[in-house]
Amino acid sequence: MNESDYRLVEVGPDRAEEYWGIVQWSFGAPSSPAEVERRRRSLDWSRTVGCETCAGTGPGRLVAVSTSWRFDLPVPGGRTPAAGLTWVGVHPERRRQGLLRALIARHLADCARRGEPVSVLTAAEAPIYPRFGYGQAIDRVELTIPSRAGLISLPGSERIAVELVDAEAERWSDQVESIHQQAGQGPWARPGWVPCVTSGMVEEHFEDLPEHRGQAETLKLALAYREGRPSGYAFFQRTPKWVHGRAVGAAQINELVALDPLSAHALWERMLDLDLVEQVTSPLHLPVDDPILDWLVDPRCAQPRWGDAVWLRLVDLPAAWAARRLSAPVDLVLEVTDQLIEANAGRWRLVGGPDRTSLTRTDQAPDLSLDIKELGRLYLGGGSVGALAQAGLITASDRSDPAALARLDAACHHWLAPGLTRLF
Ligand SMILES: CC(C)(COP(=O)(O)OP(=O)(O)OC[C@H]1O[C@@H](n2cnc3c(N)ncnc32)[C@H](O)[C@@H]1OP(=O)(O)O)[C@@H](O)C(=O)NCCC(=O)NCCS
């Protein structure tokens, strides 16, 4: 970024319209005054920045923007403060002049200042963020399932009651949020399960703007009850379609969360048995070990598509690893490269196990060498050390002996795949 042309500024709610104008320009998405007002209420303006043109001494024109949320992010065996970077956009007329690079540098400095050792994001395009040290920490799978596809039976799931209602935020948001929160806590919580941290985020979650809806119906909810108590929910929308008098409608599930396997099974069965619907698309960010893959009698019929869900950047290495527990005891020296944050680069001794983890400076010879983005890939318990080694992205000092690789894999791997239910 040429500093005589642009300057970094904090952006307040008084500039919500200008901010959203840049988002619209960069994403080419429709918007409305109502959406701007909602964003004015929902964004965390104390964490919102932009690049504006330098035009004399007065305020310039905003041409690039970014904001973030502060999350208490579940990680294997614990939680860590984290920044969720979002709504990043550069006006197309100003692209490839280093404005994103400047916003990221500012974001990483803000994370360090605020004591947030980790930054996470969902990317519009996969190639954008690795250059800034982000690793693909959560993988996802997406399914398109023929309606009435067979599921193996799960005895007891027929006793789960499922109610279908309009997704009215005033009426249902407490119930939905309570289930989402419960699902994100305790030993069954998936690392990466991002909570809704503000009422604005909850409001966004029930968002059903006509300009984004297309031909689909208004947003609906399926609510599951186990022994009379709320035990799960699914947001969904059907789009009717008729071809030569035959119904070939589609249903999109936006999110499906349940507190136990029976409730999840009952919700999936209900979603796969909607009249006039020919195919059902799963939530975009289904975890790669989601139970639906084991329940489908014919998983091939669902055309699984693998992809990236969340990218994670380790900002403060020792603080991030102190927050996380390891699945097996380990004592290894890692040589880490980091192009952007010098304090992370160099040799670190990783010691720990299920009760305690520490990463401390050392002069000892390294067992393994890797870049910060590969450590980010492993941080939430996903990824595979073996796969990264086979790809030449983690190297062992003793190339003839993979024991150090196997020890790091056993330590980092979490028994449940990391997962994201909600876009942020
Ligand atoms: C993606 C976007 C933010 C990039 O902004 P930008 O100001 O043009 O980026 P910069 O000029 O700072 O580029 C920094 C580096 O990233 C690379 N880069 C930028 N956008 C990229 C993309 N979409 N794919 C691959 N590389 C990209 C640049 O080539 C540059 O690489 P270099 O440092 O090796 O030369 C901007 O094009 C945009 O707003 N796109 C549409 C909305 C969007 O995708 N937002 C991101 C949401 S996650």
The ligand as an ORCA input file, in Angstrom:
! r2SCAN-3c Opt
* xyz 0 1
  C      -9.474    -10.689     -2.198
  C      -9.250     -9.199     -2.016
  C      -9.639     -8.809     -0.584
  C      -7.756     -8.925     -2.265
  O      -7.481     -7.569     -1.989
  P      -6.243     -6.803     -2.663
  O      -6.121     -5.477     -2.003
  O      -6.369     -6.860     -4.128
  O      -5.038     -7.740     -2.227
  P      -3.491     -7.281     -2.147
  O      -3.202     -6.325     -3.263
  O      -3.162     -6.810     -0.782
  O      -2.805     -8.673     -2.422
  C      -1.974     -9.312     -1.506
  C      -1.507    -10.605     -2.142
  O      -2.610    -11.518     -2.243
  C      -2.762    -11.950     -3.591
  N      -4.201    -12.071     -3.834
  C      -5.135    -11.144     -3.629
  N      -6.353    -11.625     -3.942
  C      -6.174    -12.895     -4.352
  C      -7.042    -13.898     -4.824
  N      -8.379    -13.697     -4.914
  N      -6.523    -15.097     -5.165
  C      -5.183    -15.317     -5.071
  N      -4.309    -14.378     -4.630
  C      -4.801    -13.188     -4.276
  C      -2.153    -10.845     -4.416
  O      -1.772    -11.312     -5.681
  C      -0.989    -10.445     -3.558
  O       0.035    -11.405     -3.711
  P       1.593    -11.013     -3.554
  O       1.744    -10.347     -2.225
  O       2.290    -12.320     -3.664
  O       1.868    -10.074     -4.680
  C     -10.068     -8.354     -3.020
  O      -9.715     -8.712     -4.338
  C     -11.562     -8.512     -2.843
  O     -12.169     -7.702     -2.146
  N     -12.157     -9.548     -3.480
  C     -13.587     -9.803     -3.422
  C     -14.111    -10.050     -2.016
  C     -13.305    -11.080     -1.277
  O     -12.925    -12.102     -1.824
  N     -13.018    -10.797     -0.005
  C     -12.264    -11.677      0.845
  C     -13.226    -12.333      1.733
  S     -12.516    -13.670      2.622
*
